[in-house]
Amino acid sequence: MNNVAGRNIVRFIVLLLAQVILCNHINFLGYINPYIYIIFIFLFPVRDERLVFLLLSFTLGMMVDLFSDSGGVHAAAAVSLAYVRPILLKSSFGMLYEHQSIKFNNIDIGSLIAYISLGTIIHHLIMFSLEIFNISNILLILKRTLFSSIFTIILSVLLITLFSRKRK
């Protein structure tokens, strides 16, 4: 097992445990929750096999669903995020993605925030739409998406910058 695979296994386990042990119990103002497990999807290596990535994203989402008793909404949202990730990478990083040379530990913060923000909003919109599943509650879906996304984006950017930057 190489260093990258080991790092991804550790990241998978740590983010899953942090989500189910810590973040699932945060309920700010009754409906704002962070979903930091999606950091795994954001930071998965760009060059790795796409099918493996989709299966890992499904597994991560399903594990969060099992611990949260949420009936598959996290799995569906995680797979959807993993599926649209190439579009997000191309729109956020442009030529770096085209040349497959994205290194998440040395990209500029503006591109990182754009990438995390777009992905988080897509993930949360799908997740809350499936969770609430009633078009008459569209304002509730949008409100929960907006506020949970803000909380998740802030935590995700902080965690990624703290743990992904090269130490000098």
Contact map, one row per residue, 1 for C-alpha under 8 A:
111011000000000000000000000000000000000000000000000000000000000000000000000000000000000000000000000000000000000000000000000000000000000000000000000000000000000000000000
111111000000000000000000000000000000000000000000000000000000000000000000000000000000000000000000000000000000000000000000000000000000000000000000000000000000000000000000
111111100000000000000000000000000000000000000000000000000000000000000000000000000000000000000000000000000000000000000000000000000000000000000000000000000000000000000000
011111110000000000000000000000000000000000000000000000000000000000000000000000000000000000000000000000000000000000000000000000000000000000000000000000000000000000000000
111111111000000000000000000000000000000000000000000000000000000000000000000000000000000000000000000000000000000000000000000000000000000000000000000000000000000000000000
111111111100000000000000000000000000000000000000000000000000000000000000000000000000000000000000000000000000000000000000000000000000000000000000000000000000000000000000
001111111110000000000000000000000000000000000000000000000000000000000000000000000000000000000000000000000000000000000000000000000000000000000000000000000000000000000000
000111111111000000000000000000000000000100010000000000000000000000000000000000000000000000000000000000000000000000000000000000000000000000000000000000000000000000000000
000011111111100000000000000000000000000000000000000000000000000000000000000000000000000000000000000000000000000000000000000000000000000000000000000000000000000000000000
000001111111110000000000000000000000000000000000000000000000000000000000000000000000000000000000000000000000000000000000000000000000000000000000000000000000000000000000
000000111111111000000000000000000000000100000000000000000000000000000000000000000000000000000000000000000000000000000000000000000000000000000000000000000000000000000000
000000011111111100000000000000000000100100000000000000000001000000000000000000000000000000000000000000000000000000000000000000000000000000000000000000000000000000000000
000000001111111110000000000000000000000000000000000000000000000000000000000000000000000000000000000000000000000000000000000000000000000000000000000000000000000000000000
000000000111111111000000000000000000000000000000000000000000000000000000000000000000000000000000000000000000000000000000000000000000000000000000000000000000000000000000
000000000011111111100000000000000001101100000000000000000000000000000000000000000000000000000000000000000000000000000000000000000000000000000000000000000000000000000000
000000000001111111110000000000000000100000000000000000000001001100000000000000000000000000000000000000000000000000000000000000000000000000000000000000000000000000000000
000000000000111111111100000000000000000000000000000000000000000000000000000000000000000000000000000000000000000000000000000000000000000000000000000000000000000000000000
000000000000011111111110000000000001100000000000000000000000000000000000000000000000000000000000000000000000000000000000000000000000000000000000000000000000000000000000
000000000000001111111111000000000011100000000000000000000000000100000000000000000000000000000000000000000000000000000000000000000000000000000000000000000000000000000000
000000000000000111111111100000000000000000000000000000000000000100110000000000000000000000000000000000000000000000000000000000000000000000000000000000000000000000000000
000000000000000011111111100000000000000000000000000000000000000000000000000000000000000000000000000000000000000000000000000000000000000000000000000000000000000000000000
000000000000000011111111110000000000000000000000000000000000000000000000000000000000000000000000000000000000000000000000000000000000000000000000000000000000000000000000
000000000000000001111111110000001111000000000000000000000000000000000000000000000000000000000000000000000000000000000000000000000000000000000000000000000000000000000000
000000000000000000111111111000001110000000000000000000000000000000010000000000000000000000000000000000000000000000000000000000000000000000000000000000000000000000000000
000000000000000000011111111000000000000000000000000000000000000000000000000000000000000000000000000000000000000000000000000000000000000000000000000000000000000000000000
000000000000000000000111111100011100000000000000000000000000000000000000000000000000000000000000000000000000000000000000000000000000000000000000000000000000000000000000
000000000000000000000001111111111000000000000000000000000000000000000000000000000000000000000000000000000000000000000000000000000000000000000000000000000000000000000000
000000000000000000000000011111111000000000000000000000000000000000000000000000000000000000000000000000000000000000000000000000000000000000000000000000000000000000000000
000000000000000000000000001111110000000000000000000000000000000000000000000000000000000000000000000000000000000000000000000000000000000000000000000000000000000000000000
000000000000000000000000001111110000000000000000000000000000000000000000000000000000000000000000000000000000000000000000000000000000000000000000000000000000000000000000
000000000000000000000000001111111000000000000000000000000000000000000000000000000000000000000000000000000000000000000000000000000000000000000001000100000000000000000000
000000000000000000000000011111111100000000000000000000000000000000000000000000000000000000000000000000000000000000000000000000000000000000000001001100100000000000000000
000000000000000000000011011100111110000000000000000000000000000000000000000000000000000000000000000000000000000000000000000000000000000000000000000100110000000000000000
000000000000000000000011010000011111000000000000000000000000000000000000000000000000000000000000000000000000000000000000000000000000000000000000000110110010000000000000
000000000000000000100011000000001111110000000000000000000000000000000000000000000000000000000000000000000000000000000000000000000000000000000000000100010000000000000000
000000000000001001100010000000000111111000000000000000000000000000000000000000000000000000000000000000000000000000000000000000000000000000000000000000010011000000000000
000000000001001101100000000000000011111110000000000000000001000000000000000000000000000000000000000000000000000000000000000000000000000000000000000000000000000000000000
000000000000000000000000000000000011111111000000000000000000000000000000000001000000000000000000000000000000000000000001000000000000000000000000000000000000000000000000
000000000000001000000000000000000001111111100000000000000000000000000000000000000000000000000000000000000000000000000000000000000000000000000000000000000001000100000000
000000010011001000000000000000000000111111110000000000000000000000000000000000000000000000000000000000000000000000000000000000000000000000000000000000000000000000000000
000000000000000000000000000000000000111111110000000000001000000000000000000001001100000000000000000000000000000000000000000000000000000000000000000000000000000000000000
000000000000000000000000000000000000011111110000000000000000000000000000000000000000100000000000000000000000000000010010000000000000000000000000000000000000000000000000
000000000000000000000000000000000000001111111000000000000000000000000000000000000000000000000000000000010000000000000000000000000000000000000000000000000000000000000000
000000010000000000000000000000000000000111111100000010000000000000000000000000000000000000000000000000000000000000000000000000000000000000000000000000000000000000000000
000000000000000000000000000000000000000000111111000000000000000000000000000000000000000000000000000000000000000000000000000000000000000000000000000000000000000000000000
000000000000000000000000000000000000000000011111000000000000000000000000000000000000000000000000000101000000000000000000000000000000000000000000000000000000000000000000
000000000000000000000000000000000000000000001111100000000000000000000000000000000000000000000000000100000000000000000000000000000000000000000000000000000000000000000000
000000000000000000000000000000000000000000001111110110000000000000000000000000000000000000000000000000000000000000000000000000000000000000000000000000000000000000000000
000000000000000000000000000000000000000000000011111110000000000000000000000000000000000000000000000000000000000000000000000000000000000000000000000000000000000000000000
000000000000000000000000000000000000000000000001111111000000000000000000000000000000000000000000000000000000000000000000000000000000000000000000000000000000000000000000
000000000000000000000000000000000000000000000000111111100000000000000000000000000000000000000000000000000000000000000000000000000000000000000000000000000000000000000000
000000000000000000000000000000000000000000000001111111110000000000000000000000000000000000000000000000000000000000000000000000000000000000000000000000000000000000000000
000000000000000000000000000000000000000000010001111111111000000000000000000000000100000000000000000000000000000000000000000000000000000000000000000000000000000000000000
000000000000000000000000000000000000000000000000011111111100000000000000000000100110000000000000000000000000000000000000000000000000000000000000000000000000000000000000
000000000000000000000000000000000000000000000000001111111110000000000000000000100000000000000000000000000000000000000000000000000000000000000000000000000000000000000000
000000000000000000000000000000000000000000000000000111111111000000000000000000000000000000000000000000000000000000000000000000000000000000000000000000000000000000000000
000000000000000000000000000000000000000010000000000011111111100000000000001001100100000000000000000000000000000000000000000000000000000000000000000000000000000000000000
000000000000000000000000000000000000000000000000000001111111110000000000001101100000000000000000000000000000000000000000000000000000000000000000000000000000000000000000
000000000000000000000000000000000000000000000000000000111111111000000000001000000000000000000000000000000000000000000000000000000000000000000000000000000000000000000000
000000000001000100000000000000000000100000000000000000011111111100000000001001000000000000000000000000000000000000000000000000000000000000000000000000000000000000000000
000000000000000000000000000000000000000000000000000000001111111110000001111111100000000000000000000000000000000000000000000000000000000000000000000000000000000000000000
000000000000000000000000000000000000000000000000000000000111111111000001011000000000000000000000000000000000000000000000000000000000000000000000000000000000000000000000
000000000000000100000000000000000000000000000000000000000011111111100000000000000000000000000000000000000000000000000000000000000000000000000000000000000000000000000000
000000000000000100110000000000000000000000000000000000000001111111110000011000000000000000000000000000000000000000000000000000000000000000000000000000000000000000000000
000000000000000000000000000000000000000000000000000000000000111111111111111000000000000000000000000000000000000000000000000000000000000000000000000000000000000000000000
000000000000000000000000000000000000000000000000000000000000011111111110000000000000000000000000000000000000000000000000000000000000000000000000000000000000000000000000
000000000000000000010000000000000000000000000000000000000000001111111000000000000000000000000000000000000000000000000000000000000000000000000000000000000000000000000000
000000000000000000010001000000000000000000000000000000000000000111111100000000000000000000000000000000000000000000000000000000000000000000000000000000000000000000000000
000000000000000000000000000000000000000000000000000000000000000011111110000000000000000000000000000000000000000000000000000000000000000000000000000000000000000000000000
000000000000000000000000000000000000000000000000000000000000000011011111110000000000000000000000000000000000000000000000000000000010000000000000000000000000000000000000
000000000000000000000000000000000000000000000000000000000000000011001111100000000000000000000000000000000000000000000000000000000000000000000000000000000000000000000000
000000000000000000000000000000000000000000000000000000000000110010000111111100000000000000000000000000000000000000000000000000000000000000000000000000000000000000000000
000000000000000000000000000000000000000000000000000000000000100010000111111110000000000000000000000000000000000000000000000000110110000000000000000000000000000000000000
000000000000000000000000000000000000000000000000000000000000110110000101111111000000000000000000000000000000000000000000000000100000000000000000000000000000000000000000
000000000000000000000000000000000000000000000000000000001111110110000001111111100000000000000000000000000000000000000000000000000000000000000000000000000000000000000000
000000000000000000000000000000000000000000000000000000000100100000000001111111110000000000000000000000000000000000000000000001100000000000000000000000000000000000000000
000000000000000000000000000000000000000000000000000000000000100000000000111111111000000000000000000000000000000000000000001101100000000000000000000000000000000000000000
000000000000000000000000000000000000010010000000000000001101100000000000011111111100000000000000000000000000000000000000001000000000000000000000000000000000000000000000
000000000000000000000000000000000000000000000000000001101100100000000000001111111110000000000000000000000000000000000000000000000000000000000000000000000000000000000000
000000000000000000000000000000000000000000000000000000000000000000000000000111111111000000000000000000000000000000000000001001000000000000000000000000000000000000000000
000000000000000000000000000000000000000010000000000000000000000000000000000011111111100000000000000000000000000000000010011000000000000000000000000000000000000000000000
000000000000000000000000000000000000000010000000000011001000000000000000000001111111100000000000000000000000000000000000000000000000000000000000000000000000000000000000
000000000000000000000000000000000000000000000000000001000000000000000000000000111111110000000000000000000000000000000000000000000000000000000000000000000000000000000000
000000000000000000000000000000000000000000000000000000000000000000000000000000011111111100000000000000000000000000000000000000000000000000000000000000000000000000000000
000000000000000000000000000000000000000001000000000000000000000000000000000000001111111110000000000000000000000000000010000000000000000000000000000000000000000000000000
000000000000000000000000000000000000000000000000000000000000000000000000000000000011111111000000000000000000000000000000000000000000000000000000000000000000000000000000
000000000000000000000000000000000000000000000000000000000000000000000000000000000001111111100000000000000000000000000000000000000000000000000000000000000000000000000000
000000000000000000000000000000000000000000000000000000000000000000000000000000000001111111110000000000000000000000100110000000000000000000000000000000000000000000000000
000000000000000000000000000000000000000000000000000000000000000000000000000000000000111111111100100000000000000000100000000000000000000000000000000000000000000000000000
000000000000000000000000000000000000000000000000000000000000000000000000000000000000011111111110110000000000000000000000000000000000000000000000000000000000000000000000
000000000000000000000000000000000000000000000000000000000000000000000000000000000000001111111100000000000000000000000000000000000000000000000000000000000000000000000000
000000000000000000000000000000000000000000000000000000000000000000000000000000000000000111111100000000000000001101100000000000000000000000000000000000000000000000000000
000000000000000000000000000000000000000000000000000000000000000000000000000000000000000011111111100001000000001000000000000000000000000000000000000000000000000000000000
000000000000000000000000000000000000000000000000000000000000000000000000000000000000000011111111110000000000000000000000000000000000000000000000000000000000000000000000
000000000000000000000000000000000000000000000000000000000000000000000000000000000000000001001111111000000000000000000000000000000000000000000000000000000000000000000000
000000000000000000000000000000000000000000000000000000000000000000000000000000000000000000001111111111000000000000000000000000000000000000000000000000000000000000000000
000000000000000000000000000000000000000000000000000000000000000000000000000000000000000011001111111111000000000000000000000000000000000000000000000000000000000000000000
000000000000000000000000000000000000000000000000000000000000000000000000000000000000000001000111111110000000000000000000000000000000000000000000000000000000000000000000
000000000000000000000000000000000000000000000000000000000000000000000000000000000000000000000011111110000000000000000000000000000000000000000000000000000000000000000000
000000000000000000000000000000000000000000000110000000000000000000000000000000000000000000000001111111000000000000000000000000000000000000000000000000000000000000000000
000000000000000000000000000000000000000000000000000000000000000000000000000000000000000000000001111111100000000000000000000000000000000000000000000000000000000000000000
000000000000000000000000000000000000000000000100000000000000000000000000000000000000000000001001100111110010000000000000000000000000000000000000000000000000000000000000
000000000000000000000000000000000000000000000000000000000000000000000000000000000000000000000000000011111110000000000000000000000000000000000000000000000000000000000000
000000000000000000000000000000000000000000100000000000000000000000000000000000000000000000000000000001111110000000000000000000000000000000000000000000000000000000010000
000000000000000000000000000000000000000000000000000000000000000000000000000000000000000000000000000000111110000000000000000000000000000000000000000000000000000010011100
000000000000000000000000000000000000000000000000000000000000000000000000000000000000000000000000000000111111000000000000000000000000000000000000000000000000000000001100
000000000000000000000000000000000000000000000000000000000000000000000000000000000000000000000000000001111111101100000000000000000000000000000000000000000000000000000000
000000000000000000000000000000000000000000000000000000000000000000000000000000000000000000000000000000000111111100000000000000000000000000000000000000000000000000000000
000000000000000000000000000000000000000000000000000000000000000000000000000000000000000000000000000000000011111110000000000000000000000000000000000000000000000000000000
000000000000000000000000000000000000000000000000000000000000000000000000000000000000000000000000000000000001111111000000000000000000000000000000000000000000000000000000
000000000000000000000000000000000000000000000000000000000000000000000000000000000000000000011000000000000011111111100000000000000000000000000000000000000000000000000000
000000000000000000000000000000000000000000000000000000000000000000000000000000000000000000010000000000000011111111110000000000000000000000000000000000000000100000000000
000000000000000000000000000000000000000000000000000000000000000000000000000000000000000000000000000000000000111111111000000000000000000000000000000000001000100000000000
000000000000000000000000000000000000000000000000000000000000000000000000000000000000000000010000000000000000011111111100000000000000000000000000000000000000000000000000
000000000000000000000000000000000000000000000000000000000000000000000000000000000000000110010000000000000000001111111110000000000000000000000000000000000000000000000000
000000000000000000000000000000000000000001000000000000000000000000000000000000000000000000000000000000000000000111111111000000000000000000000000000000001001100000000000
000000000000000000000000000000000000000000000000000000000000000000000000000000000000000000000000000000000000000011111111100000000000000000000000000010001000000000000000
000000000000000000000000000000000000000000000000000000000000000000000000000000000000000100000000000000000000000001111111110000000000000000000000000000000000000000000000
000000000000000000000000000000000000000001000000000000000000000000000000000000001000100100000000000000000000000000111111111000000000000000000000000000000000000000000000
000000000000000000000000000000000000010000000000000000000000000000000000000000000000000000000000000000000000000000011111111100000000000000000000000010011000000000000000
000000000000000000000000000000000000000000000000000000000000000000000000000000000000000000000000000000000000000000001111111110000000000000000000110010000000000000000000
000000000000000000000000000000000000000000000000000000000000000000000000000000001000000000000000000000000000000000000111111111000000000000000000000000000000000000000000
000000000000000000000000000000000000000000000000000000000000000000000000000011011000000000000000000000000000000000000011111111100000000000000000000000000000000000000000
000000000000000000000000000000000000000000000000000000000000000000000000000010000000000000000000000000000000000000000001111111110000000000000000100110000000000000000000
000000000000000000000000000000000000000000000000000000000000000000000000000000000000000000000000000000000000000000000000111111111000000000001100100000000000000000000000
000000000000000000000000000000000000000000000000000000000000000000000000000110010000000000000000000000000000000000000000011111111100000000000000000000000000000000000000
000000000000000000000000000000000000000000000000000000000000000000000000110110000000000000000000000000000000000000000000001111111110000000000000000000000000000000000000
000000000000000000000000000000000000000000000000000000000000000000000000100000000000000000000000000000000000000000000000000111111111100000001001100000000000000000000000
000000000000000000000000000000000000000000000000000000000000000000000000000000000000000000000000000000000000000000000000000011111111110000001000000000000000000000000000
000000000000000000000000000000000000000000000000000000000000000000000000100000000000000000000000000000000000000000000000000001111111100000000000000000000000000000000000
000000000000000000000000000000000000000000000000000000000000000000000100100000000000000000000000000000000000000000000000000000111111100000000000000000000000000000000000
000000000000000000000000000000000000000000000000000000000000000000000000000000000000000000000000000000000000000000000000000000011111110010001000000000000000000000000000
000000000000000000000000000000000000000000000000000000000000000000000000000000000000000000000000000000000000000000000000000000011111111000000000000000000000000000000000
000000000000000000000000000000000000000000000000000000000000000000000000000000000000000000000000000000000000000000000000000000001001111111000000000000000000000000000000
000000000000000000000000000000000000000000000000000000000000000000000000000000000000000000000000000000000000000000000000000000000000111111000000000000000000000000000000
000000000000000000000000000000000000000000000000000000000000000000000000000000000000000000000000000000000000000000000000000000000000011111100000000000000000000000000000
000000000000000000000000000000000000000000000000000000000000000000000000000000000000000000000000000000000000000000000000000000000001011111111000000000000000000000000000
000000000000000000000000000000000000000000000000000000000000000000000000000000000000000000000000000000000000000000000000000000000000011111111100000000000000000000000000
000000000000000000000000000000000000000000000000000000000000000000000000000000000000000000000000000000000000000000000000000000000000000111111110000000000000000000000000
000000000000000000000000000000000000000000000000000000000000000000000000000000000000000000000000000000000000000000000000000000000000000011111111000000000000000000000000
000000000000000000000000000000000000000000000000000000000000000000000000000000000000000000000000000000000000000000000000000010011001000011111111100000000000000000000000
000000000000000000000000000000000000000000000000000000000000000000000000000000000000000000000000000000000000000000000000000010000000000001111111110000000000000000000000
000000000000000000000000000000000000000000000000000000000000000000000000000000000000000000000000000000000000000000000000000000000000000000111111111000000000000000000000
000000000000000000000000000000110000000000000000000000000000000000000000000000000000000000000000000000000000000000000000000000010000000000011111111110000000000000000000
000000000000000000000000000000000000000000000000000000000000000000000000000000000000000000000000000000000000000000000000100110010000000000001111111110000000000000000000
000000000000000000000000000000000000000000000000000000000000000000000000000000000000000000000000000000000000000000000000100000000000000000000111111111000000000000000000
000000000000000000000000000000010000000000000000000000000000000000000000000000000000000000000000000000000000000000000000000000000000000000000011111111100000000000000000
000000000000000000000000000000111110000000000000000000000000000000000000000000000000000000000000000000000000000000000000000100000000000000000001111111110000000000000000
000000000000000000000000000000000100000000000000000000000000000000000000000000000000000000000000000000000000000000001001100100000000000000000001111111111000000000000000
000000000000000000000000000000000000000000000000000000000000000000000000000000000000000000000000000000000000000000000000000000000000000000000000011111111100000000000000
000000000000000000000000000000011100000000000000000000000000000000000000000000000000000000000000000000000000000000000000000000000000000000000000001111111110000000000000
000000000000000000000000000000001111000000000000000000000000000000000000000000000000000000000000000000000000000000000001000000000000000000000000000111111111000000000000
000000000000000000000000000000000000000000000000000000000000000000000000000000000000000000000000000000000000000010011001000000000000000000000000000011111111100000000000
000000000000000000000000000000000000000000000000000000000000000000000000000000000000000000000000000000000000000000000000000000000000000000000000000001111111110000000000
000000000000000000000000000000000101000000000000000000000000000000000000000000000000000000000000000000000000000000000000000000000000000000000000000000111111111000000000
000000000000000000000000000000000001001000000000000000000000000000000000000000000000000000000000000000000000000000010000000000000000000000000000000000011111111100000000
000000000000000000000000000000000000000000000000000000000000000000000000000000000000000000000000000000000000000110010000000000000000000000000000000000001111111110000000
000000000000000000000000000000000000000000000000000000000000000000000000000000000000000000000000000000000000000000000000000000000000000000000000000000000111111111000000
000000000000000000000000000000000000000000000000000000000000000000000000000000000000000000000000000000000000000000000000000000000000000000000000000000000011111111100000
000000000000000000000000000000000000001000000000000000000000000000000000000000000000000000000000000000000000000000000000000000000000000000000000000000000001111111111000
000000000000000000000000000000000000000000000000000000000000000000000000000000000000000000000000000000001000000000000000000000000000000000000000000000000000111111111000
000000000000000000000000000000000000000000000000000000000000000000000000000000000000000000000000000000000000000000000000000000000000000000000000000000000000011111111000
000000000000000000000000000000000000000000000000000000000000000000000000000000000000000000000000000000000000000000000000000000000000000000000000000000000000001111111000
000000000000000000000000000000000000000000000000000000000000000000000000000000000000000000000000000000011000000000000000000000000000000000000000000000000000000111111100
000000000000000000000000000000000000000000000000000000000000000000000000000000000000000000000000000000001100000000000000000000000000000000000000000000000000000111111110
000000000000000000000000000000000000000000000000000000000000000000000000000000000000000000000000000000001100000000000000000000000000000000000000000000000000000000011111
000000000000000000000000000000000000000000000000000000000000000000000000000000000000000000000000000000000000000000000000000000000000000000000000000000000000000000001111
000000000000000000000000000000000000000000000000000000000000000000000000000000000000000000000000000000000000000000000000000000000000000000000000000000000000000000000111
